[in-house]
Amino acid sequence: MKVLALLWISWCLVHSLLITGRLNEWIQKQGGFLQGSYRIVYILFSLITLVPVLWYQYTLPEQLLFSWTGPWHILQSVLLLYAFIMFFGGKQVYDSNYFLGLRQWRNYRRGQETAHLPFTCRGILRYVRHPWYSGGLAFLWGLGPLTDVTLIVRIILSLYLVIGTLLEERKLVRELGKPYRHYCRQVPMLIPWRGRVRINLKSGENPSGGQQE
């Protein structure tokens, strides 16, 4: 179990370091091929390095701790439905081509620069600031039975998502400043407990900058 925990923590740490705000800023300053290809290479690297971690995890013997049986199926369905809504809602407001690195690569091939994504607070972002992170947490805990192995993995990945959310918040505050702080005071970070919020950015504020999970 210690080896498994170490593997997941190492993967999360490397994954986070390679997407930090300062590293992204440096890559954007370099421009050219590095900026155009980095996001695609980053995603491929993350997927490739994930394979041995998953392979090792599934070679371990597991002891069942909890399964979704009887009335518990209702809670599981709610969690998975919530995750689907968060993922789908995020897809509606985020630029999937930018997230996958396809837009950066196309712009490089055309000799164009890739600008920061504009700040937006429409759609699902009127309910929660980070729908993909929120949906990821629900999906983690609603997926399949809970064993001694998956419990460790889910705790590590949950902490990773929460820490990732906080790091993303710091980056957005640095890039967008006062308008984003004002937005944060109105819309919850991960749990949409306020329902649909009517966003009221102060007059004259037209922020621009990166906003992507």
N, CA and C of each residue as an Amber inpcrd file, in Angstrom:
protein
   639
   0.8190000  -1.2090000   0.0000000   0.0000000   0.0000000   0.0000000
   0.8580000   1.2660000   0.0000000   1.9820000   1.2030000   0.6980000
   2.8610000   2.3640000   0.7480000   3.4160000   2.6800000  -0.6370000
   3.7600000   1.6230000  -1.3800000   4.2840000   1.8300000  -2.7360000
   3.2170000   2.4530000  -3.6170000   1.9840000   1.9600000  -3.4930000
   0.8840000   2.5020000  -4.2820000   0.6570000   3.9750000  -3.9540000
   0.6370000   4.3080000  -2.6630000   0.4520000   5.6990000  -2.2580000
   1.5690000   6.5800000  -2.7980000   2.8040000   6.0660000  -2.7340000
   3.9530000   6.8300000  -3.2320000   3.8490000   7.0570000  -4.7380000
   3.4160000   6.0360000  -5.4750000   3.2660000   6.1700000  -6.9210000
   2.2180000   7.2220000  -7.2760000   1.0670000   7.1850000  -6.6120000
   0.0110000   8.1570000  -6.9010000   0.4260000   9.5720000  -6.4980000
   1.0620000   9.7030000  -5.3400000   1.5040000  11.0320000  -4.8990000
   2.5450000  11.5900000  -5.8660000   3.4580000  10.7360000  -6.3200000
   4.4830000  11.1760000  -7.2760000   3.8430000  11.6100000  -8.5870000
   2.8610000  10.8290000  -9.0650000   2.1900000  11.1830000 -10.3190000
   1.4820000  12.5270000 -10.1830000   0.7680000  12.7160000  -9.0720000
   0.0450000  13.9790000  -8.8480000   1.0100000  15.1530000  -8.7620000
   2.1390000  14.9390000  -8.0820000   3.1100000  16.0180000  -7.9040000
   3.7240000  16.4310000  -9.2420000   4.1560000  15.4440000 -10.0330000
   4.7380000  15.7500000 -11.3400000   3.7050000  16.4030000 -12.2490000
   2.4900000  15.8680000 -12.2330000   1.3990000  16.4080000 -13.0400000
   1.1550000  17.8820000 -12.7030000   1.2020000  18.2160000 -11.4120000
   0.9600000  19.5910000 -10.9760000   2.1210000  20.5130000 -11.3350000
   3.3500000  20.0400000 -11.1180000   4.5230000  20.8670000 -11.3950000
   4.6110000  21.2400000 -12.8740000   4.1750000  20.3370000 -13.7450000
   4.2850000  20.5810000 -15.1790000   3.2140000  21.5230000 -15.7130000
   2.2570000  21.8980000 -14.8630000   1.1810000  22.7750000 -15.3240000
   1.0580000  24.0170000 -14.4370000   2.0820000  24.2950000 -13.6510000
   2.0370000  25.4510000 -12.7590000   1.9180000  26.7530000 -13.5510000
   1.3630000  27.7600000 -12.8970000   1.1690000  29.0480000 -13.5580000
   2.4580000  29.6650000 -14.0390000   3.5170000  29.6090000 -13.2300000
   4.7870000  30.2320000 -13.6060000   5.4230000  29.5110000 -14.7950000
   5.3240000  28.1890000 -14.8150000   5.8610000  27.4460000 -15.9510000
   5.0810000  27.7840000 -17.2190000   3.7650000  27.8780000 -17.0940000
   2.9400000  28.2510000 -18.2510000   3.2930000  29.6390000 -18.7660000
   3.5350000  30.5700000 -17.8370000   3.9050000  31.9240000 -18.2270000
   5.2300000  31.9230000 -18.9840000   6.1880000  31.1120000 -18.5120000
   7.4920000  31.0320000 -19.1810000   7.3380000  30.4380000 -20.5770000
   6.5210000  29.4080000 -20.6990000   6.3070000  28.7630000 -22.0040000
   5.6480000  29.7320000 -22.9790000   4.6920000  30.5120000 -22.5040000
   4.0280000  31.4810000 -23.3750000   5.0010000  32.5590000 -23.8380000
   5.9370000  32.9270000 -22.9730000   6.9360000  33.9180000 -23.3720000
   7.8730000  33.3610000 -24.4440000   8.1610000  32.0450000 -24.3720000
   9.0400000  31.4330000 -25.3700000   8.3510000  31.3720000 -26.7250000
   7.0230000  31.0950000 -26.6890000   6.2500000  31.0370000 -27.9210000
   6.7050000  29.9160000 -28.8350000   6.3860000  30.0350000 -30.1190000
   6.8400000  29.0970000 -31.1300000   6.4020000  27.6680000 -30.8900000
   7.3060000  26.7340000 -31.2590000   6.9950000  25.3020000 -31.1790000
   6.7080000  24.8670000 -29.7470000   7.4580000  25.4190000 -28.7790000
   7.2820000  25.0220000 -27.3800000   5.8680000  25.3310000 -26.9010000
   5.3990000  26.5350000 -27.1560000   4.0510000  26.9100000 -26.7440000
   2.9990000  26.1160000 -27.5200000   3.2570000  25.8930000 -28.8030000
   2.2800000  25.2110000 -29.6310000   2.0950000  23.7510000 -29.2880000
   3.1550000  23.0970000 -28.8360000   3.0980000  21.6540000 -28.6090000
   3.0000000  21.2550000 -27.1450000   3.2530000  22.1850000 -26.2250000
   3.4240000  21.8070000 -24.8240000   2.1860000  21.1300000 -24.2400000
   1.0110000  21.6880000 -24.4790000  -0.1940000  21.1380000 -23.8600000
  -0.4610000  19.7100000 -24.3470000  -0.2710000  19.4570000 -25.6380000
  -0.4830000  18.1150000 -26.1670000   0.5240000  17.1340000 -25.5600000
   1.7940000  17.5310000 -25.5060000   2.8350000  16.6780000 -24.9330000
   2.5490000  16.4190000 -23.4520000   2.0900000  17.4570000 -22.7520000
   1.7710000  17.3330000 -21.3240000   0.6650000  16.3010000 -21.0960000
  -0.3870000  16.3520000 -21.9010000  -1.4980000  15.4090000 -21.7470000
  -1.0500000  13.9930000 -22.0810000  -0.2930000  13.8390000 -23.1650000
   0.2050000  12.5100000 -23.5340000   1.1230000  11.9500000 -22.4490000
   2.0020000  12.7930000 -21.9260000   2.9100000  12.3590000 -20.8590000
   2.1300000  11.9270000 -19.6250000   1.0920000  12.6880000 -19.2700000
   0.2830000  12.3590000 -18.1010000  -0.4130000  11.0090000 -18.2760000
  -0.9440000  10.7620000 -19.4730000  -1.6410000   9.5010000 -19.7370000
  -0.6740000   8.3190000 -19.7460000   0.4840000   8.5100000 -20.3800000
   1.4590000   7.4180000 -20.4710000   1.9890000   7.0490000 -19.0930000
   2.3040000   8.0530000 -18.2730000   2.8320000   7.7690000 -16.9280000
   1.7530000   7.2460000 -15.9930000   0.4890000   7.4480000 -16.3440000
  -0.6070000   6.9250000 -15.5190000  -0.7570000   5.4100000 -15.6770000
  -0.3840000   4.8830000 -16.8430000  -0.5720000   3.4510000 -17.1350000
   0.1350000   2.5490000 -16.1270000   1.4440000   2.7370000 -15.8420000
   2.0910000   1.8420000 -14.8630000   1.5180000   1.9820000 -13.4590000
   1.0530000   3.1650000 -13.0950000   0.4510000   3.3470000 -11.7710000
  -0.8280000   2.5240000 -11.6690000  -1.6760000   2.5990000 -12.6890000
  -2.9160000   1.8220000 -12.6960000  -2.6290000   0.3300000 -12.7670000
  -1.6230000  -0.0430000 -13.5740000  -1.2710000  -1.4540000 -13.6820000
  -0.8590000  -2.0100000 -12.3230000  -0.0140000  -1.2690000 -11.6070000
   0.4190000  -1.7410000 -10.2820000  -0.7770000  -1.8130000  -9.3240000
  -1.6520000  -0.8120000  -9.3870000  -2.8110000  -0.7990000  -8.4960000
  -3.6780000  -2.0400000  -8.6810000  -3.9070000  -2.4260000  -9.9430000
  -4.8040000  -3.5460000 -10.2030000  -4.1490000  -4.9070000 -10.0090000
  -2.8400000  -4.9380000  -9.7050000  -2.1930000  -6.2030000  -9.3490000
  -2.2930000  -6.4890000  -7.8590000  -2.7440000  -5.5000000  -7.0800000
  -2.7960000  -5.6650000  -5.6280000  -4.0730000  -6.3870000  -5.2060000
  -3.9740000  -7.2590000  -4.2060000  -5.1950000  -7.8760000  -3.6450000
  -6.0120000  -6.8150000  -2.9130000  -7.3280000  -6.9380000  -2.9830000
  -8.2010000  -5.9300000  -2.3810000  -9.1820000  -6.5580000  -1.3920000
  -9.4930000  -5.7910000  -0.3790000 -10.5010000  -6.2020000   0.6030000
 -11.6790000  -5.2430000   0.5230000 -12.8630000  -5.7790000   0.3010000
 -14.0560000  -4.9460000   0.1510000 -14.4120000  -4.2690000   1.4670000
 -14.6210000  -2.9560000   1.4120000 -15.0310000  -2.1850000   2.5820000
 -16.4880000  -1.7370000   2.4940000 -16.9260000  -1.4360000   1.2750000
 -18.2870000  -0.9170000   1.0940000 -18.6980000  -1.1010000  -0.3600000
 -19.9570000  -1.4710000  -0.5890000 -20.4630000  -1.5690000  -1.9520000
 -21.8110000  -0.8760000  -2.0410000 -22.1120000  -0.3950000  -3.2240000
 -23.3630000   0.3250000  -3.4490000 -24.5010000  -0.6810000  -3.6520000
 -25.1120000  -1.0890000  -2.5780000 -26.2140000  -2.0460000  -2.6550000
 -27.4620000  -1.4540000  -2.0090000 -28.6160000  -1.9810000  -2.4260000
 -29.8750000  -1.5300000  -1.8360000 -30.1040000  -0.0420000  -2.0130000
 -30.5750000   0.6200000  -0.9530000 -30.8620000   2.0720000  -1.0300000
 -29.6330000   2.9300000  -1.3440000 -28.4280000   2.3870000  -1.0950000
 -27.2170000   3.1530000  -1.3790000 -27.0650000   3.4550000  -2.8630000
 -27.7490000   2.6530000  -3.7190000 -27.7080000   2.9230000  -5.1540000
 -28.2400000   4.3170000  -5.4860000 -29.1650000   4.7960000  -4.6660000
 -29.7440000   6.1230000  -4.9050000 -28.6640000   7.1870000  -4.7480000
 -27.8920000   7.0900000  -3.6610000 -26.8160000   8.0550000  -3.4320000
 -25.7650000   7.9590000  -4.5300000 -25.4310000   6.7440000  -4.9340000
 -24.4620000   6.5730000  -6.0150000 -24.9560000   7.2210000  -7.3000000
 -26.2290000   7.0250000  -7.6100000 -26.8000000   7.6210000  -8.8290000
 -26.7720000   9.1360000  -8.7620000 -27.0420000   9.6930000  -7.5690000
 -27.0070000  11.1480000  -7.3990000 -25.5950000  11.6800000  -7.6320000
 -24.5970000  10.9950000  -7.0800000 -23.2080000  11.4340000  -7.2430000
 -22.7820000  11.3850000  -8.7070000 -23.1210000  10.2830000  -9.3830000
 -22.7190000  10.1520000 -10.7890000 -23.4840000  11.1190000 -11.6870000
 -24.7540000  11.3490000 -11.3780000 -25.5310000  12.3230000 -12.1510000
 -24.9760000  13.7190000 -11.9480000 -24.6310000  14.0520000 -10.7050000
 -24.0330000  15.3550000 -10.4120000 -22.7200000  15.5180000 -11.1740000
 -21.8900000  14.4580000 -11.1770000 -20.6130000  14.5150000 -11.8970000
 -20.8560000  14.7600000 -13.3840000 -21.8350000  14.0770000 -13.9560000
 -22.1370000  14.2570000 -15.3790000 -22.5610000  15.6990000 -15.6590000
 -23.4100000  16.2560000 -14.7990000 -23.8690000  17.6410000 -14.9880000
 -22.6950000  18.6120000 -14.9260000 -21.7910000  18.3920000 -13.9700000
 -20.6300000  19.2670000 -13.8360000 -19.7010000  19.1600000 -15.0540000
 -19.4540000  17.9220000 -15.5040000 -18.5800000  17.7380000 -16.6740000
 -19.2100000  18.3260000 -17.9290000 -20.4910000  18.0480000 -18.1310000
 -21.1700000  18.5500000 -19.3250000 -21.2770000  20.0710000 -19.2800000
 -21.6280000  20.6130000 -18.1110000 -21.7280000  22.0600000 -17.9680000
 -20.3970000  22.7430000 -18.2030000 -19.3180000  22.1330000 -17.7100000
 -17.9910000  22.6900000 -17.9380000 -17.6160000  22.6720000 -19.4030000
 -17.9740000  21.5890000 -20.0800000 -17.6630000  21.4870000 -21.5090000
 -18.3620000  22.5760000 -22.3120000 -19.5220000  23.0210000 -21.8310000
 -20.2690000  24.0480000 -22.5440000 -19.6180000  25.4230000 -22.4400000
 -18.8750000  25.6520000 -21.3690000 -18.3030000  26.9860000 -21.1600000
 -16.7900000  27.0370000 -21.3670000 -16.1180000  25.8910000 -21.3080000
 -14.6770000  25.8680000 -21.5210000 -14.3540000  25.5520000 -22.9790000
 -13.1970000  25.9660000 -23.4080000 -12.7180000  25.7090000 -24.7570000
 -11.9940000  24.3590000 -24.7720000 -12.6720000  23.3110000 -25.2500000
 -12.0870000  21.9630000 -25.2440000 -10.8380000  21.8940000 -26.1120000
 -10.8250000  22.6100000 -27.2210000  -9.6480000  22.6010000 -28.1010000
  -8.4320000  23.2000000 -27.3940000  -8.6700000  24.2200000 -26.5840000
  -7.5800000  24.8280000 -25.8190000  -7.1120000  23.8580000 -24.7340000
  -8.0610000  23.2290000 -24.0530000  -7.7390000  22.2990000 -22.9760000
  -6.8870000  21.1420000 -23.4910000  -7.1830000  20.6270000 -24.6840000
  -6.4470000  19.5100000 -25.2610000  -5.1710000  19.9450000 -25.9730000
  -4.9790000  21.2450000 -26.1310000  -3.7840000  21.7460000 -26.7920000
  -3.9060000  21.8460000 -28.3010000  -5.0860000  21.5180000 -28.8370000
  -5.2640000  21.5430000 -30.2860000  -5.2460000  22.9710000 -30.8360000
  -5.8360000  23.9020000 -30.0980000  -5.8560000  25.2990000 -30.5510000
  -4.4360000  25.8720000 -30.5680000  -3.6410000  25.5750000 -29.5430000
  -2.2740000  26.0830000 -29.5010000  -1.4520000  25.5360000 -30.6680000
  -1.6450000  24.2490000 -30.9880000  -0.8970000  23.6400000 -32.0780000
  -1.3030000  24.2320000 -33.4240000  -2.6140000  24.4210000 -33.6220000
  -3.0850000  24.9990000 -34.8790000  -2.5620000  26.4180000 -35.0480000
  -2.5810000  27.1940000 -33.9590000  -2.0820000  28.5670000 -34.0400000
  -0.5890000  28.5910000 -34.3600000   0.1670000  27.6450000 -33.7940000
   1.6010000  27.5690000 -34.1010000   1.8050000  27.2580000 -35.5790000
   1.0340000  26.3090000 -36.1040000   1.1770000  25.9330000 -37.5100000
   0.8190000  27.0980000 -38.4350000  -0.0880000  27.9710000 -37.9850000
  -0.5040000  29.1170000 -38.7930000   0.3540000  30.3480000 -38.5480000
   1.3050000  30.2350000 -37.6190000   2.1520000  31.3790000 -37.3080000
   1.4650000  32.4190000 -36.4460000   0.4220000  31.9950000 -35.6940000
  -0.3260000  32.9190000 -34.8430000  -0.0050000  32.6660000 -33.3810000
  -0.1270000  33.6910000 -32.5630000   0.0640000  33.5470000 -31.1260000
  -1.2330000  33.0730000 -30.4790000  -1.1100000  32.3300000 -29.3880000
  -2.2760000  31.8750000 -28.6400000  -2.4740000  32.7800000 -27.4390000
  -3.5570000  33.5320000 -27.4480000  -3.8230000  34.4690000 -26.3620000
  -4.4480000  33.7450000 -25.1750000  -4.4280000  34.4110000 -24.0190000
  -5.1370000  33.8940000 -22.8470000  -6.6190000  33.7460000 -23.1820000
  -7.2410000  32.7750000 -22.5650000  -8.6820000  32.6490000 -22.7140000
  -9.3670000  33.7940000 -21.9680000 -10.4860000  34.3080000 -22.4920000
 -11.1930000  35.3800000 -21.7970000 -11.8860000  34.8660000 -20.5410000
 -11.9860000  35.7120000 -19.5680000 -12.7140000  35.3670000 -18.3430000
 -14.2010000  35.2960000 -18.6560000 -14.8430000  34.2170000 -18.2000000
 -16.2760000  34.0680000 -18.4260000 -16.9570000  33.6080000 -17.1500000
 -18.1770000  34.0320000 -16.9480000 -18.9410000  33.6110000 -15.7690000
 -20.3710000  33.2970000 -16.1930000 -20.4900000  32.5310000 -17.2770000
 -21.8030000  32.1650000 -17.7800000 -22.0620000  30.6850000 -17.5210000
 -23.2780000  30.2410000 -17.8200000 -23.6140000  28.8250000 -17.7200000
 -23.3830000  28.2460000 -16.3390000 -22.7090000  27.1000000 -16.2870000
 -22.4640000  26.4040000 -15.0280000 -21.6180000  27.2350000 -14.0820000
 -20.8580000  28.1970000 -14.6250000 -19.9960000  29.0300000 -13.7900000
 -20.7900000  30.0390000 -12.9670000 -22.0950000  30.0900000 -13.1540000
 -22.9450000  30.8870000 -12.2770000 -23.3500000  30.0980000 -11.0240000
 -23.0550000  28.7990000 -11.0270000 -23.3730000  27.9420000  -9.8880000
 -22.1360000  27.5840000  -9.0640000 -21.0330000  27.3220000  -9.7760000
 -19.8090000  26.8710000  -9.1090000 -18.6150000  27.3270000  -9.9420000
 -17.5200000  27.7000000  -9.2690000 -16.3720000  28.2590000  -9.9830000
 -15.5390000  27.1980000 -10.7000000 -15.5320000  25.9700000 -10.1910000
 -14.6930000  24.9180000 -10.7690000 -15.5160000  23.6420000 -10.9720000
 -16.3650000  23.6130000 -11.9940000 -17.2620000  22.4700000 -12.1950000
 -16.5390000  21.1570000 -12.4600000 -15.4180000  21.1790000 -13.1830000
 -14.7310000  19.9170000 -13.4830000 -14.0810000  19.3280000 -12.2420000
 -13.5020000  20.1570000 -11.4000000 -12.9490000  19.6530000 -10.1490000
 -14.0590000  19.1330000  -9.2420000 -15.1600000  19.8670000  -9.1850000
 -16.2970000  19.4600000  -8.3670000 -16.8680000  18.1330000  -8.8520000
 -17.0600000  18.0110000 -10.1710000 -17.5550000  16.7660000 -10.7350000
 -16.5850000  15.6210000 -10.5490000 -15.2900000  15.9270000 -10.6090000
 -14.2760000  14.8940000 -10.4060000 -14.3520000  14.2950000  -9.0110000
 -14.5830000  15.1240000  -8.0030000 -14.7200000  14.6220000  -6.6350000
 -15.9280000  13.7130000  -6.4970000 -17.0590000  14.1270000  -7.0730000
 -18.2720000  13.3090000  -7.0110000 -18.0740000  11.9880000  -7.7450000
 -17.4120000  12.0410000  -8.8980000 -17.1770000  10.8220000  -9.6840000
 -16.2780000   9.8480000  -8.9310000 -15.2360000  10.3780000  -8.2800000
 -14.3140000   9.5310000  -7.5350000 -15.0340000   8.6890000  -6.4790000
 -15.9210000   9.3400000  -5.7190000 -16.5580000   8.6570000  -4.6010000
 -17.8340000   7.9180000  -4.9970000 -18.3380000   8.1770000  -6.2060000
 -19.5300000   7.4620000  -6.6530000 -19.2260000   6.2850000  -7.5490000
 -17.9580000   6.0960000  -7.8930000 -17.5840000   5.0670000  -8.8610000
 -17.2610000   3.7440000  -8.1770000 -18.0630000   2.7340000  -8.4060000
 -17.7650000   1.3740000  -7.9870000 -17.6680000   1.1630000  -6.4820000
 -17.3990000  -0.0660000  -6.0750000 -17.2830000  -0.3820000  -4.6400000
 -16.0140000   0.2150000  -4.0450000 -15.9960000   0.3060000  -2.7320000
 -14.8500000   0.8620000  -2.0130000 -14.0710000  -0.2810000  -1.3710000
 -12.7700000  -0.3240000  -1.6860000 -11.8960000  -1.3270000  -1.0900000
 -10.7700000  -0.6330000  -0.3440000  -9.9340000  -1.4350000   0.3390000
  -8.8060000  -0.8330000   1.0430000  -7.8440000  -0.1540000   0.0750000
  -7.7580000  -0.6780000  -1.1600000  -6.8820000  -0.0850000  -2.1700000
  -7.4930000   1.2020000  -2.7280000  -8.7450000   1.1300000  -3.1630000
  -9.3660000   2.3050000  -3.7830000  -9.5980000   3.4250000  -2.7700000
  -9.7220000   3.0790000  -1.4870000  -9.8790000   4.1250000  -0.4680000
  -8.6440000   5.0170000  -0.4340000  -7.4680000   4.4110000  -0.4440000
  -6.2220000   5.1900000  -0.4350000  -6.1330000   6.0620000  -1.6800000
  -6.4470000   5.4670000  -2.8350000  -6.3580000   6.2010000  -4.0980000
  -7.3350000   7.3680000  -4.1110000  -8.5480000   7.1450000  -3.6530000
  -9.5610000   8.2020000  -3.6870000  -9.2230000   9.3390000  -2.7240000
  -8.6480000   9.0170000  -1.5990000  -8.2370000  10.0690000  -0.6570000
  -7.1270000  10.9200000  -1.2860000  -6.1300000  10.2640000  -1.8880000
  -5.0210000  10.9980000  -2.5130000  -5.5220000  11.8670000  -3.6570000
  -6.3740000  11.3000000  -4.5260000  -6.8660000  12.0630000  -5.6710000
  -7.8160000  13.1840000  -5.2410000  -8.5580000  12.9610000  -4.1640000
  -9.4320000  14.0290000  -3.6590000  -8.6010000  15.2020000  -3.1560000
  -7.5400000  14.8990000  -2.4110000  -6.6420000  15.9580000  -1.9430000
  -5.9860000  16.6600000  -3.1260000  -5.6240000  15.8810000  -4.1380000
  -5.0140000  16.4490000  -5.3380000  -5.9660000  17.4220000  -6.0330000
  -7.2410000  17.0550000  -6.1460000  -8.2140000  17.9320000  -6.7930000
  -8.4540000  19.2040000  -5.9810000  -8.5300000  19.0600000  -4.6620000
  -8.7490000  20.2360000  -3.8160000  -7.5400000  21.1710000  -3.8820000
  -6.3320000  20.6070000  -3.7670000  -5.1190000  21.4290000  -3.8540000
  -5.0060000  22.0570000  -5.2310000  -5.3380000  21.2730000  -6.2790000
  -5.3180000  21.8130000  -7.6310000  -6.2730000  22.9730000  -7.7980000
  -7.4300000  22.8750000  -7.1530000  -8.4050000  23.9710000  -7.2030000
  -7.8380000  25.2300000  -6.5600000  -7.2000000  25.0710000  -5.4090000
  -6.6310000  26.2210000  -4.7070000  -5.5000000  26.8620000  -5.5160000
  -4.6760000  26.0260000  -6.1520000  -3.6000000  26.5580000  -6.9930000
  -4.1670000  27.2900000  -8.2060000  -5.2340000  26.7300000  -8.7910000
  -5.8810000  27.3840000  -9.9210000  -6.4660000  28.7290000  -9.4960000
  -7.0170000  28.7830000  -8.2860000  -7.5600000  30.0410000  -7.7690000
  -6.4680000  31.1000000  -7.6650000  -5.3120000  30.7080000  -7.1380000
  -4.2040000  31.6560000  -7.0060000  -3.7830000  32.1930000  -8.3690000
  -3.7290000  31.2910000  -9.3630000  -3.3300000  31.7140000 -10.7010000
  -4.3400000  32.6950000 -11.2940000  -5.6290000  32.4040000 -11.1250000
  -6.6710000  33.2600000 -11.6860000  -6.7110000  34.6240000 -10.9900000
  -6.4990000  34.6300000  -9.6930000  -6.4600000  35.9020000  -8.9720000
  -5.2800000  36.7330000  -9.4560000  -4.1320000  36.0830000  -9.6960000
  -2.9380000  36.8020000 -10.1730000  -3.1660000  37.3530000 -11.5770000
  -3.8600000  36.5660000 -12.4330000  -4.0590000  36.9970000 -13.8120000
  -5.2060000  37.9870000 -13.9630000  -6.2820000  37.7850000 -13.1980000
  -7.4950000  38.5850000 -13.3990000  -7.6930000  39.6720000 -12.3490000
  -7.0810000  39.4790000 -11.1760000  -7.1420000  40.5150000 -10.1510000
  -8.5070000  40.7300000  -9.5310000  -8.8580000  41.9900000  -9.3620000
 -10.0500000  42.3910000  -8.6170000 -11.3510000  41.7890000  -9.1530000
 -11.5840000  41.7510000 -10.4690000 -12.8350000  41.1630000 -10.9680000
 -13.0250000  39.7170000 -10.5370000 -11.9300000  38.9320000 -10.5460000
 -12.0790000  37.5320000 -10.1560000 -12.3130000  37.4060000  -8.6600000
 -11.6720000  38.2400000  -7.8610000 -11.9240000  38.2060000  -6.4180000
 -13.3820000  38.5530000  -6.1300000 -13.9170000  39.4910000  -6.8820000
 -15.3210000  39.8670000  -6.7240000 -16.2310000  38.6910000  -7.1120000
 -15.8690000  37.9980000  -8.1820000 -16.6080000  36.8150000  -8.6260000
 -16.5700000  35.7240000  -7.5560000 -15.4080000  35.5530000  -6.9280000
 -15.2580000  34.5360000  -5.8800000 -16.1700000  34.7900000  -4.6940000
 -16.4120000  36.0420000  -4.3980000 -17.2820000  36.3640000  -3.2610000
 -18.7470000  36.0210000  -3.5420000 -19.0890000  35.8360000  -4.8080000
 -20.4800000  35.5810000  -5.1680000 -20.7700000  34.1050000  -5.4560000
 -19.8170000  33.4050000  -6.0670000 -20.0520000  32.0340000  -6.5200000
 -19.1840000  31.0650000  -5.7210000 -19.7630000  29.9630000  -5.1990000
 -18.9860000  28.9800000  -4.4310000 -17.8930000  28.3300000  -5.2720000
 -16.8660000  27.8310000  -4.5950000 -15.7150000  27.2680000  -5.2880000
 -16.0050000  25.8620000  -5.8300000 -16.5230000  24.9610000  -4.9990000
 -16.7110000  23.5700000  -5.4060000 -18.1250000  23.0390000  -5.2110000
 -18.8450000  23.5420000  -4.2380000 -20.1910000  23.0400000  -3.9400000
 -21.2050000  24.1360000  -4.2630000 -22.0690000  23.9210000  -5.2390000
 -23.0140000  24.9730000  -5.6710000 -24.1930000  25.1340000  -4.7170000
 -23.8890000  25.4940000  -3.4750000 -24.9320000  25.5540000  -2.4430000
 -25.8170000  26.7910000  -2.5750000 -25.3960000  27.7700000  -3.3470000
 -26.2030000  28.9780000  -3.5020000 -27.1850000  28.8980000  -4.6680000
 -27.1030000  27.8420000  -5.4550000 -27.9310000  27.7770000  -6.6610000
 -27.3820000  28.7020000  -7.7290000 -28.2340000  29.1200000  -8.6330000
 -27.7990000  29.9990000  -9.7180000 -27.6100000  31.4140000  -9.1870000
 -26.4010000  31.9370000  -9.3610000 -26.0600000  33.2580000  -8.8390000
 -26.0950000  34.2750000  -9.9670000 -26.6960000  35.4040000  -9.7020000
 -26.6790000  36.5020000 -10.6670000 -25.3670000  37.2560000 -10.5040000
 -24.4700000  37.0970000 -11.4830000 -23.1400000  37.6820000 -11.3920000
 -23.2260000  39.1880000 -11.5800000 -22.5620000  39.8980000 -10.6880000
 -22.5860000  41.3540000 -10.7510000 -21.1590000  41.8810000 -10.6410000
 -20.4420000  41.8610000 -11.7750000 -19.1130000  42.4700000 -11.7930000
 -19.2680000  43.9790000 -11.7870000 -18.3870000  44.6470000 -11.1320000
 -18.4840000  46.0990000 -11.0190000 -18.3550000  46.7480000 -12.3840000
 -19.0330000  47.8340000 -12.5690000 -19.0420000  48.5200000 -13.8610000
 -17.6380000  48.9260000 -14.2610000 -17.3910000  48.8310000 -15.5700000
 -16.0940000  49.2270000 -16.1010000 -15.0620000  48.1360000 -16.0670000
 -15.4100000  46.9580000 -15.4640000 -14.4540000  45.8730000 -15.3840000
 -14.7040000  44.9100000 -16.5330000 -13.7450000  44.7450000 -17.3890000
 -13.8500000  43.8270000 -18.5210000 -12.5930000  42.9710000 -18.5350000
 -12.5150000  42.0200000 -17.5860000 -11.2820000  41.2700000 -17.4030000
 -10.9800000  40.3360000 -18.5520000  -9.6950000  40.0420000 -18.7400000
  -9.2880000  39.0340000 -19.7100000  -8.1440000  38.2530000 -19.0910000
  -8.0640000  36.9940000 -19.4420000  -7.0080000  36.1540000 -18.8850000
  -7.4040000  34.7040000 -18.9940000  -6.5410000  33.8140000 -18.5400000
  -6.8030000  32.3940000 -18.6920000  -7.8160000  31.8870000 -17.6930000
  -8.7940000  31.1490000 -18.1550000  -9.7330000  30.4720000 -17.2660000
 -10.0170000  29.1120000 -17.8650000  -9.3280000  28.1240000 -17.3870000
  -9.4650000  26.7730000 -17.9290000  -9.1010000  25.7870000 -16.8300000
  -9.9390000  24.7860000 -16.6240000  -9.6650000  23.7850000 -15.5870000
  -8.3940000  23.0140000 -15.9060000
